[in-house]
Amino acid sequence: QLSFHCVAGIQEIVDSYHQILPQIRLYRPTNFSPIINHMAKFAAHSLQQGAQYFILLIITDGQITDLDQTRQAIVNASKLRMSIIIVGVGEADF
């Protein structure tokens, strides 16, 4: 399930996390490239509008199933004002 929350500041990040956590259901396949590409569009658009910075937090319980596409999405996003944090939970081989 994809969930988007635009927040400003650490407290809003924590509040958003606590709010959405009970609703999250992890499932397969584990494709990261669509969400990375989607957020990269936001970051690219913001370059024209000011000094916003984006942090994409991905919490996963499985191995990436679209690894080549994810690598390319990360390379493309590396030119933008954004960071990507991937956190693995559970016993999968991350």
N, C-alpha and C positions, 0 to 999 in steps of 0.2 A: 504494500500500500504506500503510495507516495503521499507525503504530507509536506506542505509548504507553510512556513511561518516566517514572515518578515518581522524582525525585531531590531531594536536599537539598544545596545548596552547589555552588560552582563546580567543584570537582574531580569531583564525581559527574556533573555536566553533561558535562564533557569526556570522562570515562570512558565514559559512556553513548553519546555521539556516536561515539567511536572503535569501540565495540562494534557499534553498529547500522549504521554506514555501509556496510560491505561487503554487507549484506543488502538495501539499499534499491534498488528498481527503480521508476523514474518512469514514469507512464503517464497516459493521458487518459481521460475528461474531467478537467479541473482544477476540481473543486468544493471550495471551502473552507468553505462554510456548515455542512456536517455536522460537521466536526471542531471548528469554533469553537463550535457549539451544544453539542456533547458536553462540551468542556472547560468551558464556561460552567456546565453542570449541576454539575460538580465544584466549581467556584468558589462557586456559590450555596449548595451544601450545606455548604461549609467555613465560611461566614459564621456558621453556628449552632454550629460546633465550635471556633472559635479564630481565631488570626491567621495563617492560612496565606496565601501569595501564589502565584499561578500565572503561569507564563510559557509561552505557547504559541509554539513556533518552527516555522514552516512553511517548508520548503525546496522550491521549485518550479522546474520547467523550462518552464512554459507559462503562458499567460495564463489568468486566472480565467474559467471558463465559466458560473458562476452569480453574476455580479457583483451583481445586485440583492439576492439572498438573502444574499450575503456582507456587503454593506453593512448590511443589517438585523441580521445576527448580530453584527457589530462594535458597532453602536449598542446592542443589547441587552446585550452583554458589558461595555460601557463603565461600567456601574454596579457592576461586580464588582471584586474584588481580583485582577485579572489583566491581563497585558500580552500583546499579540499582535505577534509579529515575523515578517514575511514577507520571505524572501530569495529573489530570483530568480537562477537560474544558467543559463548558456547564452546563446543569441542571440535569444530571444523578446523581443517588445515588452512590457516590464513597465510 
